[in-house]
Amino acid sequence: MNMMRDFESKDGIMSIGGMSTVDLAERFGTPVYVCDEARIRENYRNIYKAFSRYMNTKIHYACKANTNLAILRILEQEGAGIDAVSIGEVKTCLKAGFTPDRIMYTGVNVSDKELKEVAELGVMINIDSVSEMERLAEISPQHEISFRITPGVGSGHSAKVITGSKGAKFGIPLDEVISTYARAKDLGFKIKGIHAHIGSGGQSVEPFLDMIQVLIEIVNELKELGIDLEFIDMGGGIGVPYKPQEDEMDLNELASEITDLIEQETDIKTLILEPGRYIVCDAVVLLTRVNDVKDAGTKKYVGCDAGFNTLIRPAFYDSFHYVTIANKFGKACTDRFEVVGPICESGDYLAHDRVLPEPQVGDIVAVYNAGAYGFSMSSNYNSRPLCAEVLVNDGKADLIREPETIEELWRHQIIPQRLM
């Protein structure tokens, strides 16, 4: 399995989780995110197995990728932990059944109000700055903590997601790490670990090895100061192939090399990983209906009912998402098309210059790899309600999020009496 996910075809119609995509679009309406439960479980088990055969490993799902409660339940059942970045994510995971000891909170530019709420819930805090540490000492002395450091190594699919380079917004700068840990010890914190995150969507092993090397040096320096850490937390999303024939990360190579370094050079007993994208990305497709087909002379357009309000990644990150016409699955392609949405912006597109079978109004377009940062980044722009989410498993489908109504767009708006 070393490339983008393949889907089954039944009578020329794409299927997911044993269900016809055309039937799903009819039954639940479009646009709709369709999630394959078996694939989520399989992705989680793959990454857990790859690392845990070498050393004690905890997988903390980076839930910002997708916080649907049903998806969180599946991962809770699988034994996952959580990496949460906001009080909203922490409370959502508690609602989904995670206990506080399975959640780690990694915020950036955190307010005292939020620190206090997270601390009161008994969740471990992964501290991002010296200021946050000093403020937490006032709020919750002796709290269980870890630190996020800036490793000086960056990786990712877009400049907007690289997080670990020198001078980054995130983490304790390298030259301040030792003094910060020493200060935390003086303040009486329970210091558990060290964390770094290099960026999202890395597909090569090297940047991760560079990062681990940096962390190992710090761990050993801290040991000499009498600070013994329990875990190394390797953040930085493990990438997935978004294009056909694109290789995926060699998980086994990554696991054996990383664990080997940690075991040979430190006394650390536990490795924590924080994949978000890897677990949910290819488990979800976005189904959208063709509303219009237009020949603009220099370009031909396929106009769908999903736009950057539904999936912002192509517009925001120039991300590539593979698209296909689900009801003409495997049919010969006739021409090149721009696949665009209903938003009144020229930047509203799902895919540029793709070869597709002859599109017609009413066709269903399937957008691959829509599970990570798809629904979670969607918006109400152009006063469009958020779409539905559906979970499929072994030929059965459950609605796991109702589509929003137009009335719900106004629920927090107030017209002052004097304007009435």
matplotlib code that plots the C-alpha trace (Angstrom):
import matplotlib.pyplot as plt

x = [0.0, 2.2, 0.0, -3.3, -6.3, -8.2, -12.0, -14.2, -16.4, -19.8, -21.5, -19.5, -20.3, -17.8, -18.4, -17.1, -17.7, -19.8, -22.2, -22.9, -21.7, -24.7, -27.2, -25.5, -25.7, -29.4, -30.2, -28.3, -28.1, -25.0, -22.5, -21.8, -18.7, -18.7, -16.5, -15.4, -15.2, -13.2, -10.5, -10.1, -9.6, -7.1, -5.1, -4.9, -3.8, -1.2, 0.6, 0.2, 1.6, 4.5, 5.9, 4.7, 6.5, 9.7, 8.9, 6.0, 4.1, 1.0, -0.9, -2.4, -4.8, -4.4, -8.1, -8.0, -8.0, -11.5, -13.5, -16.7, -18.0, -18.6, -15.0, -13.7, -15.7, -14.2, -10.7, -11.5, -12.5, -9.3, -7.4, -6.1, -5.1, -5.8, -3.7, -6.1, -5.3, -8.2, -10.6, -13.3, -11.4, -10.7, -14.4, -15.4, -13.1, -14.4, -17.9, -16.8, -15.7, -12.0, -10.8, -8.6, -5.5, -5.7, -5.7, -2.7, -3.4, -1.0, -2.1, -0.4, -0.9, -3.1, -5.2, -5.3, -9.0, -8.3, -5.3, -7.5, -10.3, -7.9, -6.0, -9.3, -10.2, -7.0, -5.5, -1.7, -0.5, 2.2, 3.6, 4.4, 6.1, 7.9, 5.0, 2.5, 4.7, 4.9, 1.1, 0.3, 2.5, 0.1, -3.0, -2.1, 1.2, 2.4, 0.5, 1.6, 3.4, 5.6, 7.2, 6.9, 10.3, 11.3, 13.6, 14.9, 13.7, 10.7, 8.6, 5.2, 3.1, 2.8, 4.6, 1.4, 1.8, 5.6, 5.8, 9.3, 11.7, 13.9, 12.0, 8.6, 5.5, 5.5, 7.5, 10.4, 13.4, 16.3, 18.7, 16.1, 15.0, 17.4, 16.9, 13.1, 13.0, 15.2, 12.8, 9.8, 11.6, 12.0, 8.4, 7.4, 5.8, 5.6, 7.7, 6.8, 8.1, 9.3, 7.5, 8.4, 6.3, 8.0, 4.9, 2.0, 2.1, 5.7, 6.4, 10.2, 11.9, 14.8, 13.2, 11.8, 15.3, 16.8, 14.1, 14.6, 18.3, 17.7, 15.3, 17.7, 20.5, 18.1, 16.8, 20.4, 21.3, 18.3, 19.1, 22.5, 20.5, 18.4, 15.4, 14.3, 11.7, 9.2, 8.4, 9.4, 6.4, 7.2, 4.7, 4.6, 1.9, 2.9, 1.8, -0.4, -0.4, -2.8, -1.9, -2.0, 1.4, 2.7, 4.5, 3.4, 5.7, 7.6, 6.1, 8.3, 11.5, 10.4, 9.4, 12.6, 14.9, 13.2, 12.8, 16.3, 17.8, 15.7, 16.5, 20.2, 20.8, 18.3, 16.6, 13.2, 10.6, 7.6, 7.2, 4.1, 3.1, 0.4, -0.9, -4.1, -4.1, -2.7, -5.6, -8.6, -7.5, -8.2, -11.1, -13.3, -14.6, -16.6, -19.5, -20.7, -23.3, -22.7, -25.0, -23.6, -21.2, -19.7, -17.4, -15.6, -13.5, -10.0, -11.3, -14.2, -15.8, -17.6, -19.6, -20.4, -22.5, -19.3, -16.9, -14.2, -16.9, -17.0, -13.4, -11.0, -7.7, -7.2, -8.0, -6.0, -3.0, -3.0, -3.6, -4.1, -7.2, -7.9, -11.4, -13.5, -17.0, -18.4, -21.3, -18.9, -16.2, -13.6, -15.1, -12.8, -11.8, -12.8, -11.3, -9.7, -11.8, -11.7, -13.8, -15.2, -17.8, -20.8, -18.9, -18.7, -14.9, -12.6, -10.4, -13.2, -12.1, -11.7, -9.4, -7.6, -7.1, -8.3, -9.1, -12.6, -15.3, -17.8, -19.6, -23.3, -25.6, -26.6, -23.4, -21.7, -18.1, -16.1, -13.2, -10.6, -8.7, -11.2, -11.1, -8.3, -9.0, -12.1, -15.2, -13.2, -12.1, -15.5, -17.4, -20.7, -19.3, -21.9, -24.5, -24.3, -25.2, -22.6, -23.1, -23.9, -21.5, -22.2, -20.5, -20.4, -19.5, -19.9, -22.9, -24.7, -24.8, -25.4, -25.9, -23.3, -24.0, -27.2, -26.9, -27.3, -30.4, -30.5, -32.4, -29.4, -27.2, -29.2, -29.4, -26.9, -27.8, -29.8, -31.4, -31.5, -35.1, -34.5, -34.0, -37.3]
y = [0.0, 2.8, 5.3, 7.2, 5.1, 3.2, 2.9, 0.0, 0.4, -1.3, -0.9, 2.2, 3.8, 4.6, 3.0, 3.7, 1.5, -0.9, 2.0, 3.5, 7.2, 8.1, 6.5, 8.4, 11.7, 11.0, 10.0, 12.7, 15.5, 17.3, 18.5, 15.8, 14.4, 10.6, 8.9, 5.2, 3.8, 0.7, 2.9, 5.1, 2.0, 0.6, 3.8, 4.1, 0.4, 0.8, 3.6, 2.2, -1.2, 0.3, 2.1, 0.0, -3.1, -1.2, 0.7, 1.8, 4.2, 6.4, 7.8, 11.2, 12.0, 15.7, 16.3, 19.7, 17.7, 16.5, 16.8, 15.0, 13.3, 10.0, 9.9, 10.7, 7.8, 5.4, 6.6, 6.4, 2.8, 2.1, 3.3, 6.6, 9.7, 13.2, 16.3, 19.3, 22.9, 24.7, 24.4, 23.7, 20.6, 19.5, 19.6, 18.0, 15.0, 14.7, 14.6, 11.9, 9.7, 10.5, 10.7, 13.8, 11.6, 10.7, 14.3, 16.6, 20.3, 22.1, 25.7, 28.8, 32.3, 31.0, 33.3, 33.0, 32.2, 29.2, 28.0, 28.0, 26.0, 23.4, 23.1, 22.6, 19.7, 17.9, 17.7, 17.7, 21.0, 21.2, 24.7, 26.9, 29.9, 31.2, 33.6, 30.7, 28.8, 31.7, 32.3, 28.6, 28.6, 31.1, 29.3, 25.6, 25.0, 21.3, 20.8, 18.0, 19.7, 19.2, 21.9, 22.5, 23.6, 25.1, 22.5, 24.6, 22.0, 22.6, 20.4, 20.5, 20.7, 24.6, 27.5, 28.1, 24.8, 24.6, 25.1, 24.0, 26.3, 28.8, 31.9, 30.1, 31.3, 28.1, 26.8, 27.7, 28.9, 26.4, 28.6, 29.1, 25.5, 24.4, 27.5, 27.2, 23.6, 24.6, 27.4, 24.9, 22.6, 25.5, 26.4, 22.9, 21.6, 17.9, 17.8, 14.8, 15.3, 17.3, 18.0, 19.4, 19.8, 20.4, 20.9, 19.2, 16.7, 15.6, 12.6, 12.1, 10.5, 13.0, 16.0, 13.7, 12.3, 15.8, 16.8, 13.7, 14.3, 17.8, 16.4, 13.7, 16.2, 18.3, 15.2, 14.2, 17.7, 17.9, 14.5, 16.0, 18.8, 16.2, 16.5, 13.0, 13.1, 10.2, 10.8, 12.4, 13.7, 13.8, 16.1, 17.0, 15.3, 12.2, 13.0, 11.0, 10.8, 13.2, 12.3, 9.0, 7.3, 9.6, 7.5, 7.5, 7.8, 4.6, 4.1, 1.1, 2.9, 6.0, 3.8, 1.7, 4.7, 7.0, 4.4, 3.1, 6.6, 7.1, 3.7, 3.8, 7.4, 8.1, 6.5, 7.6, 4.8, 6.3, 7.8, 9.9, 10.6, 13.1, 12.2, 13.9, 13.8, 10.3, 8.8, 10.6, 12.0, 9.2, 7.8, 10.6, 11.7, 14.9, 14.3, 17.3, 17.6, 19.3, 22.3, 23.7, 23.0, 26.0, 26.4, 29.7, 29.4, 29.1, 26.9, 24.6, 24.7, 22.1, 24.0, 22.1, 22.8, 22.6, 25.5, 26.8, 27.3, 23.4, 22.6, 25.5, 23.7, 24.1, 27.9, 28.4, 26.2, 25.5, 21.9, 19.1, 17.0, 14.2, 14.4, 12.0, 11.8, 9.1, 8.0, 7.7, 5.9, 4.4, 6.0, 7.4, 11.1, 13.5, 16.8, 19.1, 21.0, 23.4, 22.1, 25.1, 26.0, 28.3, 31.0, 34.5, 34.6, 33.8, 31.8, 29.4, 26.1, 22.5, 21.4, 23.0, 21.5, 17.9, 15.3, 14.0, 12.1, 14.3, 16.1, 16.7, 18.6, 16.2, 14.2, 13.5, 14.7, 12.9, 14.8, 12.4, 12.8, 15.1, 13.9, 16.2, 19.9, 19.5, 19.9, 21.4, 24.4, 24.9, 28.2, 29.9, 32.3, 33.6, 32.7, 29.0, 26.5, 23.9, 20.5, 17.1, 14.4, 10.7, 7.6, 4.4, 1.0, -2.3, -1.3, 0.8, 4.6, 6.8, 10.6, 11.9, 15.6, 17.1, 19.7, 23.2, 25.2, 28.8, 29.8, 28.6, 31.2, 33.9, 32.3, 34.6, 37.8, 40.6, 43.6, 46.5, 47.5, 51.0, 49.6, 47.8]
z = [0.0, -1.2, -2.9, -2.9, -1.8, -4.4, -4.3, -5.6, -8.5, -8.9, -12.3, -13.1, -9.7, -7.0, -3.7, -0.1, 2.9, 0.8, -0.2, -3.6, -3.6, -5.8, -3.3, -0.5, -2.4, -3.1, 0.5, 2.4, -0.1, -1.3, -0.5, 2.1, 3.8, 3.8, 6.3, 6.2, 9.7, 8.8, 7.2, 10.3, 12.4, 9.9, 9.7, 13.5, 13.9, 11.1, 12.8, 16.3, 15.2, 13.2, 16.3, 19.3, 18.0, 18.8, 22.0, 24.2, 22.0, 22.5, 19.6, 20.4, 17.6, 16.6, 16.7, 15.0, 11.7, 12.4, 15.6, 14.7, 17.9, 16.1, 14.7, 18.2, 19.6, 17.1, 18.1, 21.8, 21.3, 19.5, 22.5, 21.1, 23.2, 22.1, 21.2, 21.7, 20.9, 22.5, 25.4, 22.8, 21.6, 25.1, 26.1, 22.8, 23.5, 27.0, 25.6, 23.2, 26.2, 26.6, 30.2, 31.0, 31.4, 27.7, 26.6, 26.2, 25.6, 23.3, 22.9, 21.5, 22.8, 25.5, 27.7, 31.5, 31.2, 28.9, 31.0, 34.1, 32.4, 31.0, 34.3, 36.3, 34.0, 34.9, 31.4, 30.9, 29.5, 26.8, 27.4, 24.4, 26.0, 29.1, 29.8, 29.7, 32.2, 34.6, 34.3, 34.8, 38.0, 39.5, 38.3, 38.9, 40.7, 40.5, 37.3, 34.9, 32.0, 29.0, 26.8, 23.2, 21.8, 18.4, 17.0, 14.1, 11.6, 9.4, 7.1, 5.4, 2.3, 2.3, 3.9, 5.9, 7.8, 8.5, 12.3, 13.5, 11.7, 13.6, 14.5, 14.3, 16.1, 18.1, 21.0, 23.3, 21.2, 21.3, 23.3, 26.1, 26.5, 29.3, 31.4, 30.9, 32.2, 35.1, 36.0, 35.7, 38.2, 40.6, 40.2, 41.4, 38.2, 37.5, 34.3, 32.1, 28.7, 25.7, 22.4, 19.0, 15.9, 12.5, 10.4, 8.7, 5.9, 5.9, 3.7, 4.1, 7.1, 7.3, 9.0, 11.7, 12.3, 12.5, 15.0, 17.2, 17.2, 18.6, 21.3, 22.3, 23.0, 25.2, 27.0, 27.9, 29.0, 31.2, 32.8, 33.9, 35.6, 37.5, 35.3, 34.1, 31.3, 30.8, 27.1, 23.9, 21.9, 18.1, 16.5, 12.9, 10.9, 8.9, 5.4, 3.1, -0.7, -2.3, -5.9, -7.7, -7.8, -5.0, -2.4, 1.1, 4.1, 4.8, 8.3, 9.1, 8.3, 10.2, 13.2, 13.3, 12.9, 15.4, 18.1, 17.5, 18.2, 21.3, 22.8, 22.1, 23.2, 26.0, 29.0, 27.6, 27.9, 26.0, 22.5, 21.8, 18.2, 17.1, 13.7, 12.7, 8.9, 8.6, 10.6, 9.0, 5.6, 3.2, 5.2, 4.0, 0.6, -0.2, -2.5, -4.5, -7.2, -10.6, -10.9, -14.1, -17.0, -18.9, -21.8, -21.3, -24.5, -22.9, -20.1, -19.4, -16.0, -13.9, -11.3, -8.1, -5.0, -2.8, -2.8, -0.5, 2.2, 2.2, 1.5, 1.8, 1.4, -2.4, -2.2, 1.0, 0.6, -3.1, -2.1, -4.6, -4.1, -6.6, -8.1, -10.1, -11.4, -9.1, -11.4, -14.3, -12.4, -14.7, -17.9, -20.4, -19.9, -22.7, -21.8, -19.2, -16.7, -13.8, -10.9, -9.1, -6.5, -6.0, -4.0, -5.6, -5.7, -8.6, -6.1, -5.4, -6.8, -5.9, -8.7, -11.6, -15.1, -14.5, -17.1, -16.6, -18.4, -20.1, -17.2, -17.1, -14.7, -11.9, -11.9, -8.6, -8.2, -5.4, -3.9, -2.3, 0.9, 2.5, 6.1, 7.4, 7.7, 5.5, 7.6, 10.5, 8.4, 6.6, 7.0, 6.4, 3.8, 1.4, 4.0, 3.1, 5.9, 6.9, 5.2, 6.6, 7.6, 7.2, 8.6, 6.5, 7.7, 5.9, 3.8, 6.4, 6.7, 9.7, 9.7, 12.2, 11.6, 10.4, 7.7, 9.1, 8.2, 7.0, 10.1, 12.2, 10.5, 12.3, 15.7, 17.5, 15.6, 17.2, 15.5, 17.9, 18.7, 17.4, 13.9, 13.9]

ax = plt.figure().add_subplot(projection="3d")
ax.plot(x, y, z, "-o")
ax.set_aspect("equal")
plt.show()
